[in-house]
Amino acid sequence: MQVTIAGLDGVPLVQPGDDVAGLIIDALERSRLVPQPKDILVVTQKIVSKAEGRYVDLASLDPSKKAVELAGVTRKDPSLVEAVLSQSTEVIRAKPGVLIVETRHGFVMANAGIDQSNLEMRDGSARILLLPEDPDHSARQIKQRIDARFSSDTGVIVSDSVGRAWRLGTVGLALGAAGVPALLDRRGEADLAGRRLEVTEVGFADAVAAAAVLVMGEAAEGRPAALVRGFEWSAPARPAAALLRPKAEDLFR
Amino acid sequence: MQVTIAGLDGVPLVQPGDDVAGLIIDALERSRLVPQPKDILVVTQKIVSKAEGRYVDLASLDPSKKAVELAGVTRKDPSLVEAVLSQSTEVIRAKPGVLIVETRHGFVMANAGIDQSNLEMRDGSARILLLPEDPDHSARQIKQRIDARFSSDTGVIVSDSVGRAWRLGTVGLALGAAGVPALLDRRGEADLAGRRLEVTEVGFADAVAAAAVLVMGEAAEGRPAALVRGFEWSAPARPAAALLRPKAEDLFR
Protein backbone atom coordinates (compact mmCIF):
# COMPACT_ATOMS: atom_id res chain seq x y z
CA MET A 1 0.00 0.00 0.00
CA GLN A 2 1.34 3.39 -0.97
CA VAL A 3 -0.09 6.81 -0.29
CA THR A 4 0.97 9.99 -2.02
CA ILE A 5 0.37 13.53 -0.85
CA ALA A 6 0.80 16.19 -3.51
CA GLY A 7 0.87 19.82 -2.48
CA LEU A 8 -1.26 21.97 -4.76
CA ASP A 9 0.54 24.99 -6.13
CA GLY A 10 -1.01 27.88 -7.97
CA VAL A 11 -3.96 28.76 -5.79
CA PRO A 12 -4.02 32.57 -5.70
CA LEU A 13 -4.58 34.63 -2.58
CA VAL A 14 -8.26 34.29 -1.75
CA GLN A 15 -10.55 37.25 -1.15
CA PRO A 16 -14.01 37.39 0.44
CA GLY A 17 -16.62 36.15 -2.00
CA ASP A 18 -14.11 34.22 -4.09
CA ASP A 19 -15.21 30.86 -5.42
CA VAL A 20 -12.71 28.76 -3.49
CA ALA A 21 -13.77 25.49 -5.13
CA GLY A 22 -13.31 27.09 -8.55
CA LEU A 23 -9.83 28.38 -7.65
CA ILE A 24 -8.86 24.89 -6.46
CA ILE A 25 -10.26 23.27 -9.59
CA ASP A 26 -8.24 25.69 -11.73
CA ALA A 27 -5.08 24.91 -9.76
CA LEU A 28 -5.71 21.17 -10.02
CA GLU A 29 -6.11 21.45 -13.77
CA ARG A 30 -3.02 23.58 -14.18
CA SER A 31 -1.09 21.03 -12.07
CA ARG A 32 -2.53 18.18 -14.15
CA LEU A 33 -3.84 16.62 -10.96
CA VAL A 34 -7.11 14.85 -11.75
CA PRO A 35 -8.95 13.76 -8.60
CA GLN A 36 -9.88 10.09 -8.59
CA PRO A 37 -12.42 8.23 -6.47
CA LYS A 38 -11.10 7.94 -2.89
CA ASP A 39 -8.62 10.71 -3.41
CA ILE A 40 -8.85 13.18 -0.57
CA LEU A 41 -8.45 16.90 -1.16
CA VAL A 42 -7.28 18.66 1.98
CA VAL A 43 -7.93 22.39 2.05
CA THR A 44 -6.74 24.71 4.79
CA GLN A 45 -9.51 26.46 6.69
CA LYS A 46 -7.76 29.73 6.04
CA ILE A 47 -8.77 30.00 2.40
CA VAL A 48 -12.23 28.62 3.14
CA SER A 49 -12.75 31.23 5.84
CA LYS A 50 -11.44 33.98 3.58
CA ALA A 51 -13.76 33.01 0.75
CA GLU A 52 -16.63 32.89 3.20
CA GLY A 53 -15.75 36.42 4.31
CA ARG A 54 -15.14 35.45 7.93
CA TYR A 55 -13.04 38.55 8.56
CA VAL A 56 -13.71 40.75 11.54
CA ASP A 57 -12.26 44.21 11.99
CA LEU A 58 -11.13 44.29 15.61
CA ALA A 59 -11.87 48.01 15.84
CA SER A 60 -15.52 47.30 15.13
CA LEU A 61 -15.95 45.25 18.31
CA ASP A 62 -17.14 46.59 21.66
CA PRO A 63 -15.63 44.33 24.32
CA SER A 64 -18.07 43.14 26.98
CA LYS A 65 -17.27 43.25 30.68
CA LYS A 66 -16.43 39.57 30.57
CA ALA A 67 -14.10 40.10 27.62
CA VAL A 68 -12.29 42.92 29.43
CA GLU A 69 -11.88 40.74 32.52
CA LEU A 70 -10.55 37.80 30.49
CA ALA A 71 -8.27 40.14 28.57
CA GLY A 72 -6.78 41.13 31.92
CA VAL A 73 -6.26 37.52 32.91
CA THR A 74 -4.83 36.47 29.55
CA ARG A 75 -3.06 39.76 28.73
CA LYS A 76 -4.71 39.71 25.34
CA ASP A 77 -6.41 42.48 23.38
CA PRO A 78 -9.95 42.94 24.78
CA SER A 79 -11.34 43.15 21.24
CA LEU A 80 -9.69 39.86 20.32
CA VAL A 81 -11.10 38.27 23.48
CA GLU A 82 -14.53 39.64 22.56
CA ALA A 83 -14.20 37.97 19.16
CA VAL A 84 -13.12 34.71 20.79
CA LEU A 85 -16.09 34.77 23.16
CA SER A 86 -18.46 35.48 20.29
CA GLN A 87 -17.32 32.20 18.72
CA SER A 88 -17.38 30.15 21.91
CA THR A 89 -19.76 28.32 24.19
CA GLU A 90 -17.38 27.85 27.13
CA VAL A 91 -14.04 29.11 28.42
CA ILE A 92 -11.96 26.03 29.26
CA ARG A 93 -8.70 27.62 30.47
CA ALA A 94 -7.51 31.20 30.81
CA LYS A 95 -4.12 32.29 32.03
CA PRO A 96 -1.48 34.78 30.85
CA GLY A 97 -0.96 34.22 27.14
CA VAL A 98 -3.49 31.39 26.92
CA LEU A 99 -7.24 31.36 26.24
CA ILE A 100 -8.67 27.94 25.47
CA VAL A 101 -12.36 27.66 24.69
CA GLU A 102 -14.93 25.34 23.25
CA THR A 103 -16.04 26.84 19.97
CA ARG A 104 -19.62 26.88 18.79
CA HIS A 105 -18.69 23.93 16.55
CA GLY A 106 -17.52 21.97 19.62
CA PHE A 107 -13.77 22.26 19.00
CA VAL A 108 -11.60 22.77 22.08
CA MET A 109 -9.04 25.25 20.77
CA ALA A 110 -6.91 28.20 21.73
CA ASN A 111 -8.49 31.54 20.77
CA ALA A 112 -11.47 29.76 19.14
CA GLY A 113 -9.21 29.01 16.20
CA ILE A 114 -9.11 32.67 15.23
CA ASP A 115 -6.28 33.46 12.85
CA GLN A 116 -4.32 36.64 13.39
CA SER A 117 -1.50 35.96 10.98
CA ASN A 118 -1.19 36.04 7.23
CA LEU A 119 -3.99 38.56 6.90
CA GLU A 120 -3.37 41.21 4.32
CA MET A 121 -3.57 44.58 6.00
CA ARG A 122 -5.59 47.48 4.62
CA ASP A 123 -4.50 50.86 5.95
CA GLY A 124 -3.01 49.35 9.11
CA SER A 125 -6.32 48.13 10.49
CA ALA A 126 -6.17 44.78 12.31
CA ARG A 127 -8.39 42.14 10.83
CA ILE A 128 -8.82 38.68 12.20
CA LEU A 129 -10.22 35.62 10.52
CA LEU A 130 -12.78 33.37 12.19
CA LEU A 131 -13.13 29.67 11.46
CA PRO A 132 -15.68 28.72 8.81
CA GLU A 133 -19.23 28.84 10.14
CA ASP A 134 -19.80 25.12 9.44
CA PRO A 135 -16.63 23.38 8.18
CA ASP A 136 -18.45 20.12 7.39
CA HIS A 137 -20.81 22.09 5.18
CA SER A 138 -17.89 23.90 3.55
CA ALA A 139 -16.27 20.53 2.83
CA ARG A 140 -19.51 19.21 1.30
CA GLN A 141 -19.81 22.23 -0.94
CA ILE A 142 -16.25 21.87 -2.22
CA LYS A 143 -16.75 18.15 -2.72
CA GLN A 144 -19.85 18.73 -4.85
CA ARG A 145 -17.94 21.08 -7.12
CA ILE A 146 -14.90 18.79 -7.40
CA ASP A 147 -17.07 15.75 -8.12
CA ALA A 148 -19.10 17.65 -10.71
CA ARG A 149 -16.00 18.86 -12.52
CA PHE A 150 -13.99 15.64 -12.46
CA SER A 151 -16.81 13.08 -12.35
CA SER A 152 -15.11 11.75 -9.25
CA ASP A 153 -16.11 10.80 -5.73
CA THR A 154 -13.36 12.69 -3.98
CA GLY A 155 -13.13 13.20 -0.25
CA VAL A 156 -12.64 16.71 1.07
CA ILE A 157 -11.16 17.72 4.42
CA VAL A 158 -11.01 21.27 5.73
CA SER A 159 -7.89 21.34 7.90
CA ASP A 160 -6.43 23.50 10.60
CA SER A 161 -3.27 23.41 12.72
CA VAL A 162 -3.70 23.26 16.46
CA GLY A 163 -1.68 22.89 19.63
CA ARG A 164 -2.05 19.97 22.01
CA ALA A 165 -2.48 19.76 25.76
CA TRP A 166 0.59 17.63 26.50
CA ARG A 167 2.72 17.94 23.39
CA LEU A 168 4.58 20.87 21.91
CA GLY A 169 4.18 21.87 18.30
CA THR A 170 1.08 22.19 16.19
CA VAL A 171 -0.39 19.36 14.13
CA GLY A 172 -3.07 19.44 11.49
CA LEU A 173 -6.55 18.13 12.11
CA ALA A 174 -9.87 17.99 10.34
CA LEU A 175 -12.36 20.75 11.11
CA GLY A 176 -14.64 19.59 8.33
CA ALA A 177 -14.95 16.53 6.14
CA ALA A 178 -17.10 15.18 3.33
CA GLY A 179 -16.94 11.86 1.53
CA VAL A 180 -14.51 10.27 4.00
CA PRO A 181 -15.04 8.31 7.21
CA ALA A 182 -13.66 11.07 9.44
CA LEU A 183 -13.96 8.64 12.35
CA LEU A 184 -13.30 5.06 11.30
CA ASP A 185 -14.86 2.42 13.51
CA ARG A 186 -13.00 -0.85 13.60
CA ARG A 187 -14.34 -2.11 16.93
CA GLY A 188 -15.28 -5.75 16.93
CA GLU A 189 -12.63 -6.81 14.45
CA ALA A 190 -10.15 -9.41 15.60
CA ASP A 191 -6.41 -9.05 15.95
CA LEU A 192 -3.71 -11.53 14.97
CA ALA A 193 -4.30 -13.57 18.12
CA GLY A 194 -8.06 -13.70 17.52
CA ARG A 195 -8.70 -11.23 20.34
CA ARG A 196 -11.25 -8.53 19.76
CA LEU A 197 -9.68 -5.15 19.28
CA GLU A 198 -10.79 -2.91 22.13
CA VAL A 199 -9.88 0.52 20.91
CA THR A 200 -10.07 0.81 17.19
CA GLU A 201 -11.89 3.97 16.48
CA VAL A 202 -9.39 5.71 14.28
CA GLY A 203 -9.23 9.47 13.81
CA PHE A 204 -8.82 8.99 10.09
CA ALA A 205 -9.52 12.51 8.87
CA ASP A 206 -7.33 14.02 11.59
CA ALA A 207 -4.37 11.86 10.64
CA VAL A 208 -4.81 12.59 6.93
CA ALA A 209 -4.99 16.29 7.74
CA ALA A 210 -1.88 16.09 9.92
CA ALA A 211 0.23 14.83 7.06
CA ALA A 212 -1.35 17.06 4.43
CA VAL A 213 -0.75 20.16 6.53
CA LEU A 214 2.96 19.28 6.64
CA VAL A 215 3.01 19.01 2.86
CA MET A 216 1.09 22.25 2.47
CA GLY A 217 3.63 23.85 4.76
CA GLU A 218 3.01 27.02 6.64
CA ALA A 219 0.82 29.55 4.92
CA ALA A 220 3.90 31.64 4.19
CA GLU A 221 4.55 29.29 1.32
CA GLY A 222 1.14 29.87 -0.18
CA ARG A 223 0.20 26.25 -0.81
CA PRO A 224 -3.25 25.95 0.74
CA ALA A 225 -4.34 22.51 -0.46
CA ALA A 226 -3.02 19.02 -1.05
CA LEU A 227 -4.31 15.93 -2.81
CA VAL A 228 -3.96 12.64 -0.93
CA ARG A 229 -4.16 9.42 -2.93
CA GLY A 230 -4.01 5.77 -1.99
CA PHE A 231 -6.16 5.27 1.08
CA GLU A 232 -8.84 2.61 0.86
CA TRP A 233 -11.92 2.31 3.01
CA SER A 234 -15.28 0.63 2.97
CA ALA A 235 -16.81 2.43 5.94
CA PRO A 236 -19.51 5.00 5.27
CA ALA A 237 -18.58 8.67 5.11
CA ARG A 238 -18.85 10.57 8.37
CA PRO A 239 -18.37 14.29 8.89
CA ALA A 240 -15.65 15.78 11.09
CA ALA A 241 -18.32 16.46 13.70
CA ALA A 242 -18.14 12.72 14.44
CA LEU A 243 -14.63 13.33 15.81
CA LEU A 244 -15.88 15.49 18.67
CA ARG A 245 -15.70 13.75 22.01
CA PRO A 246 -19.04 14.15 23.78
CA LYS A 247 -18.81 16.56 26.70
CA ALA A 248 -20.03 13.87 29.10
CA GLU A 249 -16.89 11.84 28.29
CA ASP A 250 -14.54 14.79 28.64
CA LEU A 251 -12.18 14.38 31.60
CA PHE A 252 -10.26 17.58 31.02
CA ARG A 253 -12.47 20.58 31.44
CA MET B 1 6.15 18.99 -3.35
CA GLN B 2 5.06 15.39 -3.15
CA VAL B 3 5.37 12.96 -0.27
CA THR B 4 4.94 9.22 -0.54
CA ILE B 5 4.28 6.80 2.28
CA ALA B 6 4.94 3.17 1.46
CA GLY B 7 3.78 0.49 3.87
CA LEU B 8 6.44 -2.14 4.45
CA ASP B 9 5.24 -5.69 3.96
CA GLY B 10 7.09 -8.83 4.89
CA VAL B 11 8.22 -8.09 8.42
CA PRO B 12 7.66 -11.36 10.33
CA LEU B 13 6.11 -11.57 13.79
CA VAL B 14 8.76 -10.31 16.19
CA GLN B 15 9.90 -12.27 19.25
CA PRO B 16 11.90 -11.11 22.28
CA GLY B 17 15.55 -10.81 21.40
CA ASP B 18 14.89 -10.50 17.67
CA ASP B 19 17.02 -8.04 15.74
CA VAL B 20 14.23 -5.69 14.75
CA ALA B 21 16.49 -3.48 12.62
CA GLY B 22 17.70 -6.55 10.76
CA LEU B 23 14.14 -7.75 10.12
CA ILE B 24 13.23 -4.32 8.76
CA ILE B 25 16.32 -4.18 6.57
CA ASP B 26 15.42 -7.62 5.15
CA ALA B 27 11.87 -6.48 4.45
CA LEU B 28 13.08 -3.26 2.81
CA GLU B 29 15.41 -5.23 0.55
CA ARG B 30 12.74 -7.74 -0.39
CA SER B 31 10.40 -4.82 -1.16
CA ARG B 32 13.16 -3.12 -3.18
CA LEU B 33 12.76 -0.05 -1.01
CA VAL B 34 16.15 1.61 -0.63
CA PRO B 35 16.13 4.33 2.03
CA GLN B 36 17.44 7.66 0.80
CA PRO B 37 18.68 10.66 2.78
CA LYS B 38 15.71 12.41 4.41
CA ASP B 39 13.51 9.39 4.01
CA ILE B 40 11.81 8.63 7.29
CA LEU B 41 11.23 5.07 8.42
CA VAL B 42 8.30 4.85 10.81
CA VAL B 43 8.24 1.75 12.99
CA THR B 44 5.42 0.86 15.35
CA GLN B 45 6.43 0.65 19.00
CA LYS B 46 4.83 -2.76 19.16
CA ILE B 47 7.61 -4.56 17.30
CA VAL B 48 10.28 -2.48 19.02
CA SER B 49 8.84 -3.38 22.43
CA LYS B 50 8.57 -7.04 21.46
CA ALA B 51 12.16 -7.19 20.27
CA GLU B 52 13.22 -5.48 23.48
CA GLY B 53 11.37 -8.15 25.44
CA ARG B 54 9.05 -5.70 27.16
CA TYR B 55 6.50 -8.40 27.93
CA VAL B 56 5.11 -8.79 31.42
CA ASP B 57 3.13 -11.81 32.59
CA LEU B 58 0.23 -10.32 34.52
CA ALA B 59 0.15 -13.33 36.87
CA SER B 60 3.68 -12.49 37.99
CA LEU B 61 2.65 -9.14 39.46
CA ASP B 62 1.63 -8.54 43.07
CA PRO B 63 -0.70 -5.53 43.05
CA SER B 64 0.07 -2.87 45.64
CA LYS B 65 -2.61 -1.33 47.84
CA LYS B 66 -2.69 1.70 45.54
CA ALA B 67 -3.11 -0.54 42.50
CA VAL B 68 -6.01 -2.38 44.12
CA GLU B 69 -7.68 0.92 45.00
CA LEU B 70 -7.25 2.30 41.49
CA ALA B 71 -8.46 -0.99 40.04
CA GLY B 72 -11.64 -0.48 42.03
CA VAL B 73 -12.07 3.05 40.72
CA THR B 74 -11.28 2.15 37.12
CA ARG B 75 -12.81 -1.36 37.16
CA LYS B 76 -9.59 -2.68 35.66
CA ASP B 77 -7.56 -5.77 36.53
CA PRO B 78 -5.45 -4.95 39.64
CA SER B 79 -2.43 -6.60 38.02
CA LEU B 80 -2.80 -4.44 34.93
CA VAL B 81 -3.08 -1.36 37.12
CA GLU B 82 0.04 -2.47 38.98
CA ALA B 83 1.84 -2.69 35.65
CA VAL B 84 0.58 0.77 34.65
CA LEU B 85 1.75 2.28 37.94
CA SER B 86 5.16 0.65 37.56
CA GLN B 87 5.55 2.58 34.30
CA SER B 88 4.19 5.89 35.57
CA THR B 89 5.21 8.90 37.57
CA GLU B 90 1.73 10.34 38.10
CA VAL B 91 -1.93 9.38 37.79
CA ILE B 92 -3.63 12.12 35.81
CA ARG B 93 -7.24 10.84 35.63
CA ALA B 94 -8.94 7.71 36.94
CA LYS B 95 -12.59 6.83 36.47
CA PRO B 96 -14.51 3.73 35.41
CA GLY B 97 -12.85 2.39 32.27
CA VAL B 98 -10.20 5.10 32.16
CA LEU B 99 -6.73 5.37 33.68
CA ILE B 100 -4.61 8.18 32.30
CA VAL B 101 -1.09 8.61 33.62
CA GLU B 102 2.16 10.31 32.90
CA THR B 103 4.62 7.63 31.93
CA ARG B 104 8.23 7.57 33.06
CA HIS B 105 9.10 8.92 29.61
CA GLY B 106 6.80 11.90 30.17
CA PHE B 107 3.96 10.79 27.86
CA VAL B 108 0.42 11.48 29.07
CA MET B 109 -1.37 8.33 27.96
CA ALA B 110 -4.10 5.90 28.88
CA ASN B 111 -2.77 2.79 30.65
CA ALA B 112 0.83 4.00 30.28
CA GLY B 113 0.66 2.92 26.65
CA ILE B 114 0.54 -0.73 27.67
CA ASP B 115 -0.63 -2.95 24.85
CA GLN B 116 -3.04 -5.75 25.68
CA SER B 117 -3.96 -6.75 22.15
CA ASN B 118 -2.18 -8.62 19.39
CA LEU B 119 -0.10 -10.55 21.91
CA GLU B 120 0.38 -14.15 21.01
CA MET B 121 -0.92 -16.22 23.88
CA ARG B 122 1.02 -19.12 25.37
CA ASP B 123 -1.13 -21.58 27.32
CA GLY B 124 -3.80 -18.98 28.01
CA SER B 125 -1.59 -16.77 30.15
CA ALA B 126 -2.17 -13.06 29.79
CA ARG B 127 0.86 -11.12 28.70
CA ILE B 128 1.01 -7.41 28.24
CA LEU B 129 3.55 -5.33 26.39
CA LEU B 130 5.11 -2.21 27.87
CA LEU B 131 6.36 0.69 25.80
CA PRO B 132 10.04 0.64 24.87
CA GLU B 133 12.26 1.71 27.78
CA ASP B 134 13.67 4.67 25.82
CA PRO B 135 12.00 5.11 22.42
CA ASP B 136 14.41 7.83 21.29
CA HIS B 137 17.27 5.43 21.98
CA SER B 138 15.45 2.65 20.12
CA ALA B 139 15.01 4.99 17.15
CA ARG B 140 18.71 5.91 17.20
CA GLN B 141 19.71 2.25 17.23
CA ILE B 142 17.51 1.42 14.26
CA LYS B 143 18.77 4.50 12.42
CA GLN B 144 22.39 3.47 12.88
CA ARG B 145 21.68 0.05 11.39
CA ILE B 146 19.66 1.43 8.45
CA ASP B 147 22.29 4.06 7.69
CA ALA B 148 25.08 1.49 7.89
CA ARG B 149 23.31 -0.88 5.53
CA PHE B 150 22.10 1.62 2.96
CA SER B 151 24.76 4.33 3.34
CA SER B 152 21.88 6.68 3.94
CA ASP B 153 20.96 9.34 6.48
CA THR B 154 17.46 8.12 7.11
CA GLY B 155 15.19 9.40 9.84
CA VAL B 156 13.53 6.92 12.15
CA ILE B 157 10.35 7.41 14.15
CA VAL B 158 8.98 4.93 16.68
CA SER B 159 5.22 5.43 16.52
CA ASP B 160 2.22 4.61 18.65
CA SER B 161 -1.53 5.23 18.37
CA VAL B 162 -3.17 7.21 21.13
CA GLY B 163 -6.48 8.73 22.07
CA ARG B 164 -7.03 12.44 22.53
CA ALA B 165 -8.66 14.46 25.27
CA TRP B 166 -11.27 16.20 23.12
CA ARG B 167 -11.41 14.13 19.96
CA LEU B 168 -12.59 10.61 19.32
CA GLY B 169 -10.46 8.08 17.49
CA THR B 170 -6.81 7.28 17.86
CA VAL B 171 -4.06 8.97 15.89
CA GLY B 172 -0.42 8.05 15.54
CA LEU B 173 2.32 10.01 17.22
CA ALA B 174 6.05 9.80 17.71
CA LEU B 175 7.28 8.15 20.89
CA GLY B 176 10.83 8.18 19.64
CA ALA B 177 12.74 9.84 16.83
CA ALA B 178 16.24 9.99 15.40
CA GLY B 179 17.58 11.99 12.49
CA VAL B 180 14.47 14.17 12.14
CA PRO B 181 13.48 17.48 13.72
CA ALA B 182 10.72 15.95 15.84
CA LEU B 183 9.77 19.47 16.87
CA LEU B 184 10.33 21.97 14.10
CA ASP B 185 10.83 25.54 15.20
CA ARG B 186 9.72 28.17 12.72
CA ARG B 187 9.23 31.02 15.15
CA GLY B 188 10.55 34.32 13.95
CA GLU B 189 9.86 33.67 10.29
CA ALA B 190 7.57 36.10 8.51
CA ASP B 191 4.24 35.37 6.89
CA LEU B 192 2.93 36.62 3.56
CA ALA B 193 2.02 39.97 5.07
CA GLY B 194 5.44 40.40 6.65
CA ARG B 195 4.06 39.71 10.11
CA ARG B 196 6.05 37.49 12.39
CA LEU B 197 4.52 34.09 12.84
CA GLU B 198 3.59 33.68 16.47
CA VAL B 199 2.97 29.99 16.77
CA THR B 200 5.10 27.99 14.43
CA GLU B 201 6.52 25.19 16.41
CA VAL B 202 5.38 22.25 14.35
CA GLY B 203 4.93 18.73 15.73
CA PHE B 204 6.68 17.33 12.68
CA ALA B 205 7.37 13.79 13.89
CA ASP B 206 3.88 13.45 15.33
CA ALA B 207 2.26 14.41 12.04
CA VAL B 208 4.52 12.10 10.04
CA ALA B 209 3.67 9.29 12.46
CA ALA B 210 -0.06 10.04 12.21
CA ALA B 211 -0.09 9.44 8.47
CA ALA B 212 2.32 6.50 8.56
CA VAL B 213 0.22 4.72 11.18
CA LEU B 214 -2.78 4.97 8.83
CA VAL B 215 -0.75 3.41 6.05
CA MET B 216 0.56 0.70 8.35
CA GLY B 217 -3.02 0.02 9.32
CA GLU B 218 -4.01 -1.75 12.47
CA ALA B 219 -1.64 -4.43 13.67
CA ALA B 220 -4.12 -7.06 12.47
CA GLU B 221 -2.75 -6.46 9.02
CA GLY B 222 0.80 -7.17 10.07
CA ARG B 223 2.46 -4.19 8.45
CA PRO B 224 4.53 -2.67 11.24
CA ALA B 225 6.60 -0.09 9.36
CA ALA B 226 6.35 2.46 6.58
CA LEU B 227 8.85 4.49 4.60
CA VAL B 228 8.03 8.17 4.14
CA ARG B 229 9.76 10.05 1.33
CA GLY B 230 9.70 13.65 0.16
CA PHE B 231 9.88 15.86 3.22
CA GLU B 232 12.61 18.47 3.26
CA TRP B 233 14.06 20.21 6.27
CA SER B 234 17.12 22.16 7.25
CA ALA B 235 16.52 22.24 11.00
CA PRO B 236 18.73 20.09 13.21
CA ALA B 237 17.48 16.71 14.34
CA ARG B 238 15.67 16.65 17.66
CA PRO B 239 14.43 13.60 19.53
CA ALA B 240 10.77 12.95 20.30
CA ALA B 241 11.46 13.99 23.88
CA ALA B 242 11.48 17.56 22.51
CA LEU B 243 7.74 17.15 21.86
CA LEU B 244 6.91 16.83 25.55
CA ARG B 245 5.22 19.90 26.94
CA PRO B 246 6.98 20.90 30.17
CA LYS B 247 4.85 20.17 33.22
CA ALA B 248 4.97 23.82 34.25
CA GLU B 249 3.11 24.71 31.03
CA ASP B 250 0.52 21.96 31.42
CA LEU B 251 -2.95 23.37 32.01
CA PHE B 252 -4.74 20.04 32.09
CA ARG B 253 -3.58 17.96 35.03
Interface residues (C-beta under 8 A of the other chain):
Chain A: M1 Q2 V3 T4 I5 A6 G7 L13 R93 K95 V98 I100 F107 V108 Q116 S117 N118 L119 E120 M121 S161 G163 R164 A165 W166 R167 L168 G169 T170 V171 G172 L173 L183 L184 R186 E189 A190 D191 L192 A193 R195 L197 E198 V199 T200 E201 V202 G203 F204 D206 A207 V208 A210 A211 V213 L214 V215 G217 E218 A219 A220 G222 R223 G230 F231 A242 L243 L244 R245 D250 L251 F252
Chain B: M1 Q2 V3 T4 I5 A6 G7 L13 R93 K95 V98 I100 F107 V108 Q116 S117 N118 L119 E120 M121 S161 G163 R164 A165 W166 R167 L168 G169 T170 V171 G172 L173 L183 L184 R186 E189 A190 D191 L192 A193 R195 L197 E198 V199 T200 E201 V202 G203 F204 D206 A207 V208 A210 A211 V213 L214 V215 G217 E218 A219 A220 G222 R223 G230 F231 A242 L243 L244 R245 D250 L251 F252
